[in-house]
């Protein structure tokens, strides 16, 4: 009687699994297909009889090796208990499915196999996309150009960027490396009346002096050794659109003089020619240096600086907009999860703490790279502290006590404060004691300047 009851229970269980709308696949302890219901056949476009008894890795023979390695790694983590479950998203025939993997164990904890459940989340993803669109509309006042942030230092910058996009004035973007200067330049172009014309980027630091002028202004055949045919320069290529001059402070003085003429006359002369070619371009320049100081040192033309500095936009470093760190991290998390076909992960409290406490010498670019690495390597549904790069979680070095120094020698903190005080006093003198201009000259926010002045006792 007990055997008949157990057999009947098995039949009921199989009938339940067969009638479910979710796709159900079961792998035995040796990772071979033991059960596939009708919904799974429909979702995956397969026939159960073609797969039952086969090892799961045999279906990845036509895929790159890393795919089967990743599946094997995931199954091993489920078996060992290292991973409680695993989820990822796939697209099949225009629909979106969430595949979840669960280890199945008996009462004694012995591993019996892996249950795979496929759920249709197409409608859920559509609603999520609609919610995202609405959210973007709500946040449009506080964000633009694929940049987000609601910090005090970013709100006025977003307003300037939005206003600058619709006019044709020259723009000078300043800020440390990794703050998003190229992102801003592309957004300004895409929201301008020139969006249907090209945006040409020139990295002035990546080209040797001998080639920079040829790249910018073009050359005629025979203008120099190797010039076997005429070539349009970047300004001609950008006609009707925008030219983005990155690392403008690295441009040699000779090229600066020619660039000044382009700004004044809106014409270029190719190397080896006296013919003037009219160009219609919008110029956006960017630098991580203080151009005013470069002018004082004779390394940058003052007349060119004033021609470029029509609409200055300074992008603050990430350490001065810490209120935006988690919002940026979630934006990158969603982007890379979608790109890598993974479920959107939550950020664990200890990971949030590490993200907020890090110094970000590489600014937003460093945060983006860290999140991409974490999403790529994580096997769970939560981004943990252990998923972040080591520099984010390494213990912070303790401050050196003054007693550790030889008698009469200043501590590191004292030396830093002394240098900061000198730099701030010089900036205030150079700007006629105008705090906003001094802060811009130093590359910090007005609020940070006030705090440092108070700390250092500067009247």
C-alpha positions as CSV (number, residue, x, y, z in Angstrom):
1,X,0.0,0.0,0.0
2,X,2.9,2.3,0.9
3,X,4.6,1.7,-2.4
4,X,1.3,2.4,-4.4
5,X,0.8,5.6,-2.4
6,X,4.4,6.8,-3.1
7,X,3.9,5.9,-6.8
8,X,0.7,7.9,-6.9
9,X,2.4,10.9,-5.2
10,X,5.2,10.8,-7.8
11,X,2.5,10.8,-10.6
12,X,0.8,13.8,-9.0
13,X,4.1,15.7,-8.6
14,X,5.0,15.0,-12.3
15,X,1.5,16.1,-13.4
16,X,1.9,19.4,-11.4
17,X,5.3,20.1,-13.0
18,X,4.0,19.2,-16.5
19,X,1.0,21.7,-16.1
20,X,3.0,24.6,-14.8
21,X,3.4,27.7,-17.0
22,X,7.0,28.2,-15.9
23,X,9.6,26.2,-17.7
24,X,10.9,23.4,-15.4
25,X,14.2,21.6,-16.1
26,X,15.9,19.2,-13.6
27,X,19.5,18.1,-13.8
28,X,20.5,15.0,-11.8
29,X,23.5,14.9,-9.5
30,X,25.8,14.2,-12.5
31,X,24.4,17.3,-14.3
32,X,22.4,15.3,-16.8
33,X,19.0,16.3,-18.0
34,X,16.4,14.2,-16.0
35,X,13.2,16.1,-16.6
36,X,11.9,18.8,-19.0
37,X,8.3,20.0,-18.9
38,X,6.2,21.2,-21.8
39,X,6.6,24.9,-20.9
40,X,10.4,24.5,-21.0
41,X,10.2,22.9,-24.4
42,X,8.2,25.8,-25.7
43,X,10.3,28.5,-24.1
44,X,13.6,27.1,-25.2
45,X,12.4,25.7,-28.6
46,X,13.6,22.2,-27.9
47,X,12.2,18.6,-27.7
48,X,12.7,16.9,-24.3
49,X,13.6,13.5,-25.9
50,X,16.6,15.2,-27.6
51,X,18.1,16.2,-24.3
52,X,17.1,13.7,-21.6
53,X,20.2,11.8,-20.4
54,X,22.6,14.3,-21.9
55,X,25.2,16.3,-19.8
56,X,24.3,20.0,-19.7
57,X,27.8,21.0,-21.0
58,X,27.2,19.1,-24.3
59,X,24.8,21.9,-25.4
60,X,27.5,24.5,-25.2
61,X,29.9,22.9,-27.6
62,X,29.3,25.6,-30.2
63,X,29.7,28.4,-27.7
64,X,33.0,30.1,-26.7
65,X,34.9,28.1,-24.0
66,X,34.3,30.6,-21.3
67,X,30.5,30.0,-21.5
68,X,30.7,26.3,-20.5
69,X,33.4,27.2,-17.9
70,X,31.1,29.7,-16.3
71,X,28.2,27.2,-16.3
72,X,30.4,24.6,-14.7
73,X,31.6,27.1,-12.1
74,X,28.0,28.0,-11.3
75,X,26.9,24.4,-10.9
76,X,29.9,23.7,-8.7
77,X,29.1,26.6,-6.5
78,X,25.5,25.4,-6.1
79,X,26.6,21.9,-5.3
80,X,29.1,23.0,-2.6
81,X,26.6,25.3,-1.0
82,X,28.8,28.4,-1.8
83,X,25.9,29.7,-3.9
84,X,22.3,29.4,-2.5
85,X,20.8,30.1,-5.9
86,X,21.7,31.8,-9.2
87,X,19.6,33.9,-11.6
88,X,20.2,35.3,-15.1
89,X,18.1,36.8,-17.8
90,X,17.8,35.6,-21.5
91,X,16.0,36.8,-24.6
92,X,14.2,34.2,-26.7
93,X,12.1,35.0,-29.8
94,X,11.3,38.5,-28.7
95,X,10.5,37.6,-25.1
96,X,12.5,38.0,-21.9
97,X,12.9,35.1,-19.5
98,X,14.4,35.0,-16.0
99,X,16.2,31.7,-15.4
100,X,16.7,30.7,-11.8
101,X,18.9,27.7,-10.6
102,X,18.3,26.0,-7.2
103,X,20.2,23.1,-5.6
104,X,17.9,20.3,-4.5
105,X,18.9,18.3,-1.4
106,X,17.3,15.5,0.6
107,X,16.5,15.6,4.4
108,X,20.1,14.7,5.2
109,X,21.5,17.5,3.0
110,X,22.7,15.2,0.2
111,X,22.8,16.9,-3.2
112,X,20.2,15.4,-5.6
113,X,20.5,17.8,-8.5
114,X,19.7,21.3,-9.8
115,X,16.2,22.7,-10.6
116,X,16.1,25.3,-13.3
117,X,13.0,27.5,-13.5
118,X,12.3,29.8,-16.5
119,X,9.7,32.7,-16.0
120,X,8.4,35.0,-18.6
121,X,9.2,38.5,-17.4
122,X,8.6,40.4,-20.7
123,X,5.7,42.4,-19.2
124,X,7.7,43.1,-16.0
125,X,10.6,44.4,-18.1
126,X,8.3,46.6,-20.2
127,X,6.8,48.2,-17.0
128,X,10.3,48.6,-15.7
129,X,11.3,50.4,-18.9
130,X,8.3,52.7,-18.6
131,X,9.1,53.4,-15.0
132,X,12.7,54.3,-16.0
133,X,11.4,56.7,-18.6
134,X,9.1,58.4,-16.1
135,X,12.0,58.5,-13.6
136,X,14.2,60.1,-16.2
137,X,11.5,62.8,-16.9
138,X,11.2,63.5,-13.2
139,X,15.0,63.8,-12.7
140,X,15.5,65.8,-15.9
141,X,15.8,69.0,-13.8
142,X,18.8,67.5,-11.9
143,X,20.5,65.5,-14.6
144,X,21.5,65.5,-18.3
145,X,23.9,63.9,-20.7
146,X,23.7,60.5,-19.1
147,X,25.0,62.0,-15.9
148,X,22.9,61.9,-12.8
149,X,23.2,63.6,-9.4
150,X,21.3,65.7,-7.0
151,X,24.2,67.2,-5.1
152,X,24.5,70.9,-4.6
153,X,27.6,71.2,-6.8
154,X,26.0,69.4,-9.7
155,X,22.6,71.2,-10.0
156,X,24.0,74.5,-11.4
157,X,26.3,72.6,-13.7
158,X,23.4,70.6,-15.3
159,X,21.6,73.9,-15.8
160,X,24.6,75.4,-17.6
161,X,25.0,72.3,-19.8
162,X,21.4,72.3,-20.8
163,X,21.5,76.0,-21.6
164,X,24.8,75.8,-23.5
165,X,23.6,72.9,-25.7
166,X,21.2,75.1,-27.6
167,X,23.6,77.9,-28.4
168,X,26.6,77.9,-30.6
169,X,29.2,79.4,-28.3
170,X,32.7,77.9,-27.6
171,X,32.8,75.9,-24.4
172,X,35.8,75.1,-22.1
173,X,35.4,72.0,-19.9
174,X,37.7,71.7,-17.0
175,X,38.1,69.1,-14.2
176,X,40.2,66.2,-13.2
177,X,40.6,63.1,-15.4
178,X,37.6,60.8,-15.2
179,X,35.0,63.5,-14.2
180,X,33.1,63.0,-17.5
181,X,34.3,65.9,-19.7
182,X,34.0,63.9,-23.0
183,X,30.5,62.7,-21.9
184,X,29.4,66.3,-21.4
185,X,30.9,67.3,-24.8
186,X,29.0,64.5,-26.6
187,X,25.8,65.4,-24.8
188,X,26.1,69.0,-25.7
189,X,26.6,68.0,-29.4
190,X,23.7,65.6,-29.4
191,X,21.3,68.2,-27.9
192,X,22.4,70.9,-30.3
193,X,21.2,71.9,-33.7
194,X,24.4,70.3,-35.1
195,X,23.4,66.8,-33.9
196,X,22.9,65.5,-37.5
197,X,26.4,66.4,-38.4
198,X,29.6,64.8,-37.1
199,X,31.4,65.3,-33.8
200,X,35.1,64.9,-34.3
201,X,37.4,64.2,-31.3
202,X,41.0,65.2,-31.2
203,X,43.2,64.2,-28.3
204,X,45.9,66.8,-28.3
205,X,48.1,64.9,-25.9
206,X,48.1,61.7,-28.0
207,X,49.6,63.3,-31.2
208,X,53.3,64.4,-31.6
209,X,53.8,68.0,-32.4
210,X,54.9,67.2,-36.0
211,X,51.5,65.5,-36.7
212,X,49.1,67.7,-34.7
213,X,48.8,70.5,-37.2
214,X,48.4,68.1,-40.1
215,X,45.6,66.3,-38.1
216,X,43.8,69.5,-37.3
217,X,44.2,71.5,-40.5
218,X,45.0,68.9,-43.1
219,X,47.7,68.9,-45.7
220,X,48.3,69.1,-49.5
221,X,50.1,66.4,-51.5
222,X,53.9,66.9,-51.1
223,X,53.6,69.2,-48.1
224,X,56.1,67.0,-46.3
225,X,57.8,63.7,-46.6
226,X,55.2,61.0,-46.7
227,X,52.3,63.3,-47.8
228,X,51.5,61.3,-51.0
229,X,48.0,62.7,-51.3
230,X,45.9,65.6,-50.0
231,X,44.1,65.0,-46.7
232,X,41.3,66.9,-45.0
233,X,42.0,67.9,-41.4
234,X,39.7,67.4,-38.4
235,X,38.2,70.9,-38.8
236,X,37.1,70.1,-42.3
237,X,35.8,66.7,-41.3
238,X,33.7,68.4,-38.6
239,X,32.2,70.9,-40.9
240,X,28.6,71.6,-39.8
241,X,29.2,69.8,-36.6
242,X,31.3,69.9,-33.5
243,X,35.1,69.5,-32.9
244,X,36.1,68.3,-29.4
245,X,39.7,69.3,-28.5
246,X,40.6,67.1,-25.5
247,X,43.7,67.9,-23.4
248,X,43.9,71.3,-25.0
249,X,46.7,72.4,-22.6
250,X,49.1,69.9,-24.3
251,X,48.8,71.8,-27.7
252,X,52.1,73.3,-28.7
253,X,52.3,77.1,-29.1
254,X,52.6,77.0,-32.9
255,X,49.4,75.1,-33.2
256,X,47.7,77.4,-30.7
257,X,48.4,80.3,-33.0
258,X,46.7,78.6,-35.9
259,X,43.8,77.5,-33.7
260,X,43.3,81.1,-32.7
261,X,43.0,82.1,-36.3
262,X,40.4,79.4,-36.9
263,X,38.4,80.8,-34.0
264,X,38.7,84.4,-35.3
265,X,38.3,83.8,-39.0
266,X,36.5,80.5,-39.2
267,X,38.9,79.4,-41.9
268,X,41.7,76.9,-42.1
269,X,44.8,76.5,-44.3
270,X,46.1,73.1,-45.1
271,X,49.8,72.5,-44.7
272,X,51.5,73.3,-48.0
273,X,48.7,75.5,-49.2
274,X,47.8,79.2,-49.0
275,X,44.1,78.6,-49.9
276,X,41.7,79.4,-47.1
277,X,38.9,76.9,-46.5
278,X,35.8,78.1,-44.7
279,X,34.6,75.8,-41.9
280,X,31.5,76.0,-39.8
281,X,32.2,74.2,-36.5
282,X,31.4,74.5,-32.9
283,X,34.5,74.1,-30.7
284,X,34.4,72.4,-27.3
285,X,37.8,72.2,-25.5
286,X,38.7,70.3,-22.4
287,X,41.6,70.1,-20.0
288,X,42.5,68.8,-16.6
289,X,45.0,71.6,-16.1
290,X,44.5,75.2,-14.8
291,X,44.8,77.2,-18.0
292,X,45.2,80.5,-16.2
293,X,48.3,79.1,-14.5
294,X,49.5,77.8,-17.9
295,X,49.1,81.3,-19.3
296,X,51.1,82.8,-16.4
297,X,53.9,80.2,-17.1
298,X,54.0,81.1,-20.8
299,X,52.8,77.6,-21.9
300,X,49.4,78.7,-23.2
301,X,48.4,81.8,-25.2
302,X,46.3,84.3,-23.2
303,X,44.4,85.4,-26.3
304,X,43.5,81.8,-27.1
305,X,42.4,81.2,-23.5
306,X,40.0,84.0,-23.6
307,X,38.6,82.8,-27.0
308,X,38.0,79.4,-25.5
309,X,36.7,80.5,-22.2
310,X,33.4,81.8,-23.4
311,X,31.2,79.3,-21.5
312,X,33.4,77.6,-18.8
313,X,32.1,74.5,-17.2
314,X,34.0,73.0,-14.3
315,X,33.2,69.4,-13.4
316,X,34.0,68.7,-9.7
317,X,35.8,65.5,-8.6
318,X,33.6,62.7,-7.2
319,X,35.0,63.2,-3.7
320,X,33.2,66.6,-3.7
321,X,29.9,65.1,-4.7
322,X,29.6,62.1,-2.4
323,X,25.8,62.4,-2.3
324,X,25.9,61.2,-5.9
325,X,28.1,58.1,-5.4
326,X,25.4,55.5,-4.7
327,X,23.1,56.9,-7.4
328,X,25.9,56.6,-10.0
329,X,26.8,53.1,-8.7
330,X,23.2,52.0,-9.2
331,X,23.1,53.5,-12.7
332,X,26.3,51.6,-13.7
333,X,24.9,48.4,-11.9
334,X,21.7,48.5,-14.0
335,X,23.6,49.2,-17.2
336,X,26.2,46.4,-16.8
337,X,23.6,43.9,-15.5
338,X,21.6,44.4,-18.7
339,X,24.6,44.3,-20.9
340,X,25.8,41.0,-19.3
341,X,22.3,39.5,-19.2
342,X,22.4,39.3,-15.4
343,X,19.7,40.2,-12.9
344,X,19.9,43.6,-11.4
345,X,21.7,43.2,-8.1
346,X,21.3,45.0,-4.8
347,X,24.3,46.6,-3.1
348,X,25.1,45.1,0.3
349,X,25.4,47.6,3.2
350,X,29.1,46.9,3.7
351,X,29.7,47.5,-0.1
352,X,27.8,50.8,0.1
353,X,30.0,51.8,3.1
354,X,33.1,51.0,1.1
355,X,31.9,52.9,-1.9
356,X,31.1,56.0,0.1
357,X,34.4,56.0,2.0
358,X,36.7,55.5,-1.0
359,X,38.7,58.5,-2.2
360,X,38.3,58.0,-6.0
361,X,41.5,59.4,-7.5
362,X,40.1,58.2,-10.9
363,X,36.7,59.9,-10.2
364,X,33.5,58.7,-12.0
365,X,35.5,56.6,-14.5
366,X,37.1,54.6,-11.6
367,X,33.7,54.0,-10.0
368,X,32.3,52.8,-13.4
369,X,35.2,50.4,-13.9
370,X,34.8,49.0,-10.4
371,X,31.1,48.3,-10.8
372,X,31.7,46.7,-14.2
373,X,34.3,44.4,-12.7
374,X,32.0,43.6,-9.8
375,X,29.0,42.7,-12.0
376,X,31.2,40.6,-14.3
377,X,32.7,38.5,-11.4
378,X,29.7,38.2,-9.1
379,X,27.8,35.0,-9.0
380,X,25.1,36.1,-6.6
381,X,22.2,38.6,-6.6
382,X,23.9,41.0,-4.3
383,X,27.0,43.1,-4.9
384,X,29.1,42.5,-1.8
385,X,32.2,44.2,-0.4
386,X,34.3,41.2,-1.6
387,X,33.2,42.0,-5.2
388,X,34.9,45.4,-5.2
389,X,38.5,46.0,-6.2
390,X,41.0,45.6,-3.4
391,X,41.8,49.3,-3.2
392,X,38.2,50.0,-2.2
393,X,38.4,47.6,0.8
394,X,42.0,48.0,1.9
395,X,42.5,49.4,5.4
396,X,43.1,53.1,5.3
397,X,46.7,54.0,6.6
398,X,46.6,55.6,10.0
399,X,47.7,59.2,10.3
400,X,51.4,59.7,11.3
401,X,51.6,61.2,14.8
402,X,53.9,64.3,15.2
403,X,55.9,62.4,17.8
404,X,57.1,60.0,15.2
405,X,59.0,62.7,13.4
406,X,62.5,63.9,14.3
407,X,62.6,67.0,16.5
408,X,61.7,70.1,14.6
409,X,60.5,68.3,11.4
410,X,56.9,69.1,10.3
411,X,54.4,66.2,10.1
412,X,52.9,65.3,6.7
413,X,49.6,66.9,7.7
414,X,51.4,70.1,8.6
415,X,53.2,70.2,5.3
416,X,50.1,69.6,3.3
417,X,48.2,72.3,5.3
418,X,51.1,74.7,4.6
419,X,51.0,74.1,0.9
420,X,47.2,74.3,0.8
421,X,47.3,77.6,2.6
422,X,49.8,79.1,0.2
423,X,47.9,77.9,-2.8
424,X,44.6,79.4,-1.5
425,X,46.2,82.7,-0.6
426,X,47.8,83.0,-4.1
427,X,44.4,82.2,-5.7
428,X,42.7,84.9,-3.6
429,X,45.3,87.5,-4.5
430,X,45.1,86.6,-8.2
431,X,41.3,86.9,-8.3
432,X,41.0,90.0,-6.2
433,X,39.7,88.1,-3.2
434,X,36.6,86.8,-5.2
435,X,35.9,83.4,-3.6
436,X,34.0,81.9,-6.5
437,X,36.8,82.7,-9.0
438,X,39.4,81.5,-6.5
439,X,37.5,78.2,-6.0
440,X,37.3,77.7,-9.8
441,X,41.0,78.5,-10.2
442,X,41.9,75.9,-7.6
443,X,39.5,73.3,-9.1
444,X,37.4,72.9,-5.9
445,X,33.8,74.0,-5.0
446,X,33.1,77.2,-3.2
447,X,31.9,75.3,-0.2
448,X,35.2,73.4,0.0
449,X,37.1,76.6,-0.3
450,X,35.2,78.1,2.7
451,X,35.8,75.0,4.8
452,X,39.5,75.0,4.0
453,X,39.8,78.8,4.7
454,X,38.2,78.3,8.1
455,X,40.4,75.3,8.9
456,X,43.6,77.1,7.9
457,X,42.7,80.4,9.5
458,X,42.6,82.4,6.3
459,X,40.7,85.7,6.8
